[in-house]
Amino acid sequence: MAGAAAAGAAGYKGGMQRPAQPTATVEIPEAATWESWMARLLRRADAVGLEGEVPVAAVVLDRRGRCIGWGSNRRHRHQDPLGHAELVALRQAALLRSSWRFNDCTLLVTLEPCPMCAGALVQARMGRVIYGTGDPKRGALGGCLDLSRDPSAHHRMVVRGGICGDQARVQLEAWFRRRRR
Ligand SMILES: [Zn+2]
């Protein structure tokens, strides 16, 4: 059909034409909470680092600050290209809530998310993302590119980096140094 072919050539128009507005509805407490969670994540990251994984850990908190998903890198252990800490935590939280929407939640992670994870967080409508150290080479929330502000993002997340950033950076640098030896 000529009409359908023409529509196909023009490309899918998407469900929403309006520019993305902030849609986060998170209410959880700030600052001190982030740092205490980040300290726990760094300890977990350290443990998986000793097992040969890149030391990254993540947690999903609900609107009241309760942990609903928890993850660390398991790419090597499971030989899973999707085994990044953020996706592991996100899957666990989705199973627990029987929902793929996270507008009222916060994800904390020790390293700025890569393009795969940042894309998944936008798709999951994550309300807020807090990360430790930025990643100028692969970070996709402002470090190398910013998928949260890309025109393709139909959802605006609140993003904040640098929470325990120095500790997270030192931990990763030490891990890569050890691995190079
Ligand atoms: Zn990732």
Residues whose N, C-alpha, C, O or C-beta is under 5 A from the ligand:
A	BS01	ZN	H84 P113 C114 M116 C117
